[in-house]
Amino acid sequence: MTILQTDRLTLRPLVPDDAEAYVAMRFHPEVARWLPPAREADPLAAAQGTIGRFAEAWRDEGYSPWGVFQDGRLIGHAGLNYVPEFEATEVLWALHPDAWGRGYATEVAKAALGFGFETVGLDLIFAITMEDNTASQAVMKRIGLSYKKRVEYKGFKDVVWFDVDRAAYEESTRIAAR
């Protein structure tokens, strides 16, 4: 399991001791409205289940979402997630509303893209969100993803799909380095 450090944040795999802090972020009403319903009705049990699934993905895939920490405090999750329904890997993020509007989503999503293309060796990374989640779509555009299509996912019909392939990512990285 990999730990990344960005300019302002630490991305590390979540552990069982993070469950209560994760509940405070994941089940905050302003966050939960953008995420699929939890598998468990009890928020703590759902958080523990999610942390367990993330740990399994680290073991099986070599990547998974990280906990996002600012000065040691959990403020969200972000990273890569293999989605069997699409047979592809998504970049995702969810942050507590106290952390919104500070560029953290862009910062962690860029780190996750770099990890996915440069370390894991993925050929394509996508992101999805509901059509009316314009804040997430703005992050997708800032990190170099382009709108491709509409999809259905976990009962949501108004889902937009953005993606970037390895060649486009490498080209944007070369341009940014100039």
Secondary structure, 3 states (H helix, E strand, C coil): CCCEECCCCEEECCCHHHHHHHHHHHCCHHHHCCCCCCCCCCHHHHHHHHHHHHHHHHHHHCCCEEEEEECCEEEEEEEEEEECCCCEEEEEEEECHHHCCCCHHHHHHHHHHHHHHHHHCCCEEEEEEECCCHHHHHHHHHCCCEEEEEEEECCEEEEEEEEEEHHHHHHHHHHHHC
